Amino acid sequence: MIVSALTDPPDLDTALRTLWGASPMPFAAAVDNPHLSDTFQAPQRRLEELVALRASGLLHGPNGVGKTLLVQHVLRSLCVHTRA
């Protein structure tokens, strides 16, 4: 079996659409500061409440809506708070 590497890999947006059928990335590409958008802040507050209560929850949504970006942002903010 011969496996060849991609010589010109697709950009991230194309890869997400082709591989996972993702919609446009609303938090990464659509706004400059995703953490300032109302759409981002509501679930962020809920995740922070879960952390404060030491509770668990489920974050769900279609491909490409920003779930991973949201969790990364919340985790980064937790790291900053624990270092201070």
C-alpha positions in Angstrom: 0.0 0.0 0.0 1.4 3.4 -1.0 0.4 6.4 1.1 1.3 9.9 -0.1 1.3 13.0 2.0 -0.6 16.1 1.0 1.7 18.5 -0.7 -0.8 21.3 -0.4 -3.1 20.7 2.5 -6.5 22.6 2.5 -7.0 25.6 4.7 -8.8 24.9 8.1 -12.2 26.2 6.9 -12.2 23.9 3.9 -10.9 20.9 5.9 -13.7 21.4 8.6 -16.4 21.6 5.9 -15.2 18.6 4.0 -14.2 16.3 6.8 -16.9 17.1 9.4 -19.5 19.1 7.6 -18.9 22.0 10.0 -20.6 25.3 9.6 -18.5 28.5 9.4 -16.6 29.1 12.6 -18.7 31.9 14.3 -16.4 32.7 17.1 -13.0 32.3 15.5 -13.5 33.9 12.1 -16.7 35.9 12.4 -15.7 38.2 15.3 -12.3 39.6 16.4 -12.9 39.1 20.1 -15.2 36.0 20.5 -15.3 36.4 24.3 -17.0 39.8 23.9 -20.0 38.4 21.9 -23.3 37.8 23.6 -23.5 34.4 21.9 -20.2 33.4 23.6 -20.8 35.0 27.0 -24.0 33.2 27.9 -22.6 29.6 27.7 -19.3 30.9 29.2 -21.2 32.1 32.3 -22.9 28.7 32.6 -19.7 26.8 32.4 -18.1 29.1 35.0 -21.1 28.5 37.3 -20.6 24.7 36.9 -17.0 25.1 37.8 -17.8 27.3 40.8 -20.4 24.7 42.0 -18.0 21.8 41.2 -20.8 20.3 39.2 -20.8 18.6 35.9 -22.7 19.5 32.7 -22.9 18.7 29.0 -21.8 21.1 26.3 -23.4 20.2 23.0 -24.1 21.7 19.6 -23.5 21.2 15.9 -20.1 21.0 14.3 -18.3 24.3 14.0 -20.3 26.4 16.5 -17.4 27.1 18.8 -17.6 24.5 21.6 -13.9 23.8 21.7 -13.0 27.5 21.5 -15.4 28.2 24.4 -13.9 25.5 26.6 -10.4 26.6 25.8 -11.3 30.1 26.8 -12.8 29.1 30.1 -9.9 26.8 30.9 -7.4 29.6 30.1 -9.3 32.0 32.4 -9.2 29.4 35.2 -5.4 29.1 34.8 -5.0 32.8 35.0 -7.1 32.9 38.2 -5.2 30.1 39.9 -1.8 31.8 39.2 -2.9 35.1 40.7 
